[in-house]
Amino acid sequence: MADHLPADRFEEELLAAVPFMRAFGRTLTGDIEQAEDLAQETVLQAWRCRDQFHAGTNLRAWLSTILRNRFYSGQRRRKWRAEYDAEIIERTLVAPDDPAANVDLEDVRRALAMLPDFQREALILVGAGGLSYEEVANIMGCPVGTVKSRVRRARDELQAILYDGRRLGAKKGAGALDSLIFDFDRIRTRGAVEAAA
């Protein structure tokens, strides 16, 4: 049987994982306030259940499982489905002070919002979360091959959106997002033309 972490070390590692939980919560909810609530609920539940965590295992994977389960349990109870709109563009990633990097980052945020939920979730957990495919498979309750496929397809779709200029088919209820993206692209293009003139 694996050893348990001492309470002070568990607390330290738990607090260090809070920014990751907030970011992962934002990818699930599309809303900063809901993500914050979800991260806080996860911290509380993790603290209450800290004796179930074993030293030597991945704390982020364990926390991701708790956070994801809380999110989907809440979804089932409320019969509410988060649609990604302008709020998804709300700072899920932080850009450096370079203005060109900010524009690139906005493009990545918009492209991520266009991915199907299951692809975006797998990509965020593996790419940004640094979790292994096996850990993500446990979190998502699917085979490792499915996770690998979802991550690969998500990367391919991001590349198609960002570099080939292709847009994914509109998701149900995504009309407002499409309109925002069109307006954003039009304004940015007009600004670039005026700056070049």
N, C-alpha and C positions, 0 to 999 in steps of 0.2 A: 504494500500500500504506500502511495506517495505521501511525503510529508506536506503539512500545511504551512503556509507562510505565516510568520509572526504578524500580529495585527498591525504593528507600526510599519512593517515593510509592505504589507498588503495595501494599507492606506496610501503609502507613498506611490506605489505602482498604479493604484486605482486613480489617484488624482492626476498622475502623469498621462493617463489615457483619456481624460475628459475632453481635450480638444478633438481627438479622433472620434469619440462618441458623438460630439456635437456635429462634426462634419458628416459622419455617416447618417446621423438622424436627419440632417438637411437633405441628403440624397433620397431618403425614404419619404419624408413629409413634404419637401418643397417649401417649407415655411420655417423661418428662423425661430419663432416663438415656440412652435410645436416641437422642433428639434431640441431646443433647450429643455423643455419639459420632459421630453423623452430621455434625454441624457441624464437629467436629475433623477428620474424614476429608476433608471438603470443603475446609477450609483447607489441609490438607496437599497434596491433589491440585491445588488452585488454585495453590499456591506452586510446585509442581513444573512446572506447565504455564503459568506466568505469561507466557512468551514467546508463547503463543497468544492472549493477551488484547490487544486493540488499544485504544489511547487513543481517547477519544471515543465509545466504546460503553458500554452500561450494565453496570457491574460486577455489580450485584445480579441482573440477568437471567442473566448468565453463571454466577454462583455458584448461582443457583436451578436452572439446568439441570444443573450438576454434582451438586448435592445430590439433586435428584429422580432422576437417573439412578442414583446410588449406592443410593438407597433402593429403587427398583424392581428393580435388579439383585440386591440383597440379599434382597428378597422372593422372587424367582424361585429363587434358590439355596436358600433355607431352606424354601420352600413354606409360609411362615408368613404369616398375615394378621393385622394388628393390628386388634383390635376396640376401639372406643371404650367405655370404662367410666368409673369414677370418676376415673381418671387424666386423662382429657381435661379435666375440670373444673380440673385442676391448673394454675393460673396462666399460661395462654397469653397473657393480657392483664393489664396492671397497672392497678388502680383507684386513684383518689385516696383520701384519708383519709375522705371522706364515706361514712357507712354506707349511705345510700340508693344511692349510686353502686356500692358493692360488691354490693348485692343485684341491681341492674340488670345489672352485669357478669356475675354468676353466671347470670342468665337468658340473656344473650348467649352465654356459653360453652356452656350446655346446648343452646341452639338450634343453635349451630354443630355440636355433636356429632351432632345429629339429621340434618344435611344429608348427602346422598350424597357420597362421597369426592371425585368429580370436580367437584361444585359447590363444595364447601368449599375445595378446592385452588385453583380459579380465583378465587374470591372473596378468599381470603387474599392471593394474589399480586397481584391488581389493587388491592384495597382497602387492605390493611395493608402490602403490599410496595411499592406505588406504581409497579408495572410497567405498561407499556402493554399493550393488548390484543394487539398484534403480538408483543411480547416473550413474553407468556404463551403465545400460540399456538405460538411456536417451542419454548418449554420443554415444553409438553404434547404437541407433535407433532400438532396439529389445526388446522383453519382458524380464522381470526380470528372469523368469524361464529359458530362453535361456542363459542369462549371468551365472546363477548358474550352468547350465549344462556345459557350456564352461569352467568355472573355475574348476569344479570337474573333467572333462575329462583331462584338462591340468595338474592338480595335479596328476591324475592317470598315465598319460603318462610320466610325469617327474619321478615319482616313478619307473615306468617300465624301463625307460632308465637308471636311476641312480643306482637303487638297484637290478633290475632283469637282467640288462645287455642287455635288448632288445633295438633294434634300430627301429625307425619308418621307414616306407617306404620312399625311396628317393623322395624328392620333385623335380619337374621339374627344371632342371638347377642346381641341388645340387651336381653334380658329383665332382666339385672342393672341396666342403665342405667335402664330404665323403672321398675323397682322403686325405685331410688335417687331418681329424679326425683319419683315419687309420694310417697315418704316425706318428701323435702325440702319439697314443696309443702304437704303435710299439716301438718308441723311449723311451717312459716312462717305458714300460715293460722291455726293454733291460737294461735301467739304473737301475731299481730296482733289476734285476737279477745280474748285475755286482756288485752292492753295497752289495748284500747279500753274494757274493762269497768271 
